Amino acid sequence: ISVLVTGIGQVLMQRGLNEALRLERPDAILLVGYAGGTTPITPQGSLVLSEALIDETSEKEISTYKELLNKAKKICEENKWPHQRGKILTVNRVIGAPHEKADLGATFSVIALEMEAFVLARIASENKIPFLVAKAILDPVEEMLPPVDENLIESFLKNPKMMMKLPKLYYWASQA
């Protein structure tokens, strides 16, 4: 088992995953992280298992390996872990507004959105490596996510009041 921490976003995922694959070829890849909910069926803290990943820009879709999805579903059921199965949308920016999360959910028929998984799906598929994405919902559809960019410190310097949102984000992360 190897662990790879890439950071937020498609560029960092692509760079990190390509470097890792130069060093070794895994039997399978499991991507875990946080996502935003796009429907009321994905409340804060719920686990989403990917059936497919969609790229917002190209609108391309890549299906998850069914064998891994079924194994994950069985593990969740045996442990009585609440989970949802569905499609996940990869976006290239933080989506914080409830109406925008809901709109993307309806437009692409997805139950969650995040910023890295499609790149992993594309690279894994090109290399014929089975993969699964499991994301915990950090911000449900009805919650406004504070406006942040990839440079968190710069975001705080531009808007110091945003620091007041950190306890809420910390709480959400602890529940996810």
Beta strands, then each sheet from edge to edge (+ up, - down):
strand 1: 29-37
strand 2: 47-55
strand 3: 61-63
strand 4: 83-90
strand 5: 112-114
strand 6: 131-139
sheet 1: 3+ 2- 4- 5- 1+ 6+
end
